[in-house]
């Protein structure tokens, strides 16, 4: 049950961060391909969250 809640929170944070990045990107640059821009922000948000999670694991020792 805890794993399900953790996955759900991760997905909510991932899509929230992606949406925030997407709207800031389209506001500043503008784009003709919004779906590609959203997918790129989704990938960037996932990489950012993965890196932050990895830093947390390294600092435990």
C-alpha positions as CSV (number, residue, x, y, z in Angstrom):
1,X,0.0,0.0,0.0
2,X,2.8,2.4,0.8
3,X,4.5,1.7,-2.5
4,X,1.2,2.5,-4.3
5,X,0.9,5.8,-2.5
6,X,4.6,6.6,-3.2
7,X,4.1,6.0,-6.9
8,X,0.9,8.1,-7.0
9,X,2.7,11.0,-5.3
10,X,5.6,10.7,-7.7
11,X,3.3,10.8,-10.7
12,X,1.4,13.8,-9.3
13,X,4.7,15.7,-8.6
14,X,6.1,14.7,-12.0
15,X,3.1,15.9,-14.0
16,X,2.8,19.1,-11.9
17,X,6.5,20.0,-12.4
18,X,6.2,19.1,-16.1
19,X,3.1,21.3,-16.6
20,X,4.8,24.2,-14.8
21,X,7.9,23.8,-17.0
22,X,5.8,23.5,-20.1
23,X,3.8,26.7,-19.5
24,X,7.0,28.6,-18.6
25,X,8.7,27.3,-21.8
26,X,5.7,28.2,-24.0
27,X,5.3,31.6,-22.4
28,X,9.0,32.5,-23.0
29,X,9.7,30.8,-26.3
30,X,6.4,29.9,-27.9
31,X,6.2,26.7,-29.9
32,X,4.6,25.3,-32.9
33,X,4.7,21.7,-31.5
34,X,3.2,21.8,-28.0
35,X,3.0,18.0,-27.6
36,X,6.7,17.6,-28.3
37,X,7.5,20.4,-25.9
38,X,5.4,18.8,-23.1
39,X,7.1,15.4,-23.7
40,X,10.5,17.1,-23.4
41,X,9.5,18.8,-20.2
42,X,8.2,15.5,-18.9
43,X,11.5,13.9,-19.6
44,X,13.4,16.8,-18.0
45,X,11.2,16.6,-14.9
46,X,11.8,12.9,-14.6
47,X,15.5,13.3,-14.9
48,X,15.5,16.1,-12.3
49,X,13.5,14.0,-9.8
50,X,15.6,11.0,-10.4
51,X,18.8,13.0,-9.8
52,X,17.4,14.4,-6.6
53,X,16.4,11.0,-5.4
54,X,19.9,9.7,-6.2
55,X,21.5,12.5,-4.2
56,X,19.3,11.7,-1.2
57,X,20.5,8.0,-1.3
58,X,24.2,9.0,-1.6
59,X,24.0,11.4,1.4
60,X,22.6,8.7,3.7
61,X,26.0,7.1,4.2
